[in-house]
Amino acid sequence: MNHTIPRPEYPRPQWQRREWMNLNGAWSFAFDDERRGDAQHWYQSAEAMDRTITVPYTFQSKLSGIADPDFHDLVWYRRHVKLPESWSGKRVILHFGAVDYSAKVWVNGQLDAMHEGGHTPFEADITDLIAGQDNVITVRAEDYSRDVTLPRGKQFWEEDSASIFYTRTTGIWQTVWLEAVDAIHIRKVKFTPDLDRNEIRMQMFLSPIPTDRRVQVRIKISYQGTPVKEDVFTATGTEETRCIALNGFNHHGFERWWSPEHPNLYDVSFDVMHEGKVVDEVSSYFGMRKISIESGKLCLNNRPYELRLVLDQGYWPESLLTAPEDDSLIRDIDLTKEMGFNGVRRHQKMEDPRFLYWADRKGLLVWGESANAYDYSEAYVQRFTREWQEVIERDYNHPCIMAWVPLNESWGVPNIQVDAFQQHHGLAMYHMIKSLDQTRPVIFNDGWEMVKTDIVAIHDYEWQEQVLSERYESLGNALASMPADRQIFVGGGQYEGQPILITEFGGIAYKKSDWDGWGYSGAENDEDYLKRLQAVVGPLHRSPIIQGFCYTQLTDVEQEINGLLTYDRVPKVPLEQIRRIVLNSVQS
């Protein structure tokens, strides 16, 4: 990499300020296998530890500089930070994109933050703990590598990767950064587009405003550099809402709506003004798009829309869950679109916000998931529920996110067919998500064993074309299909006219030499591979009931070799040949 600081880009591109500092790069680091750090008060020391790690890459990865895949569930980080003189008088906020799994943060020996959840961000106001310009940040990160009730996604709980499970991730794996803000500032904004009314609703959350201060907020909206609307109002509380009509275009031409084919975005800026002076400036964007289900049809912007998704694990050989650099995220999106797909399931991980930013910019639909556990417990329920609220809070504004998927293949709820506790957990997740976001469909349990769902999402790794054709030639056959010997509905759930999609299928293993990996079925050569791909995609295109699909998968990952691309993103066959099959332009 050519950067002095790895991953130097602004880490929260949907909500940007000017005054910030990237803390990626070299940190002092230590394994604490003997669990001595707490008793010996490592958090109060400013001395270097016995190793150095490159943040934001985890110690298991090559780019971290350590590359140790063994179990080390307790690790420590330390970094000396020199703050700019210009930040004097500002509030200083320390941000962590993600730390797997739990974290404690000390500033100059004083505990300032605790967080649990391996995929979600957290922040801490460190202003009152700052000691001049030179400061020490210490992080204690703890993972629970063998706990199968932990929301962990594809991270394997055994020593070596196997089957569909991969190398673990422990500690900091997304960007660490600081920003300076005025005491009076906007904390966040929720954008809710109303396509039918041609209106954007902005729910703004501000820092506490003293009663003796007059604070104004100025909103400027533009489209491709052309001003659209400006609004100025007096803020009187910590929560303010504005609904702004967007005029000046012919909506029948879809000129400013967002879609994968036309990823149109509005730019918006917020200025907070106190006593005639701008004290906070934030830039953002939003997309005008609508996801709905009308008469059983999945619609984008009020028109039926065929989904052509690909399952994307979001792993890289040299850096695991963390993208090596921003260009890696862009390359994945470009390759996905070049093959004819219009969306992805970024599978079993909450992806870096930079990925969602580029999906917004380039036009790629994303199904929002987070990491599942593998078994059920009360502790899992508490952890998973809390993390999902943070998932939605972080990603609500991204127009690329089109659906929420809390559960996958009954992971975390393995007895949901008969266990009322697990059924109610799934229902609670469904309704909790609905209570936070009514603009997107929720898939109860992607794959099978659904109680209540907005989309019937079926996983089917059958590879014989004739079997797939017969299975999806009618509604009755599809609902009786028993994928992986599982019922599609359980707990009194039943089909209520929802759209039906095949959201995992294919999984054709193909490695050009030394074929020794894992997959659902195997190809011998390029011709056989393309023939097999057509055999599984073709029946879904021809089906009168299937409204979209998600092919498994975009890339190989470690021992799993069923990707359309190799692990290092090399196409296994020419992209245009895959594209013809995905777009159903192959002559039968």
Buried (B, 14 or more C-beta within 10 A) or exposed (E): EEEEBBBBBBBBBBBBBEBBBBBBBEBBBBBBEEEEBEEEEBBEBEEEBEBBBBBBBBBBBBBBBBEBBEBBBBBBBBBEBEBEEEBEEBBBBBBBBBBBBBBBBBBBBBBBBEBBBBBBBBBBEBBEBBEEEEBBBBBBBBBBBEBBBBBBBBBBBEEEBEEBBBBBBBBBBBBBBBBBBBBBBBBBBBBBBBBEEBBBBBBBEBBEBEEEEEBBBBBBBBBEEEEBBEEEEEBEEEEBEBEBEBEEBEBEEBEBBBBBEEBBBBBBBBBBBBEEEEBBBBBBBBBBBBBBBEEEEBBBBEEEBBBBBBBBBBBBBBBBBBBBBBEBBBBBBBBBBEBBBBBBBBBBBBBBBBBBBBBBBBBBBBBBBBBBBBBBBEEBBEBBBBBBBBBBBBBBBBBBBBBBBBBBBBBBBBBBBEBEEBBBBBBEBBEBBBEBBEBBBBBBBBBBBBBBBBBBBBBBBBBBBEBBBEBBBEEEEBBEBEBBEBBBBBBEBEBEEBBBBBBBBBBBBBBEEEEEBBBBBBBEEBEEBBEBBBBBBBBBBBBEBBBBBBBBBBBBBBBBBBBBBBBEBEBBBEBEBBBBBBBBEBEE
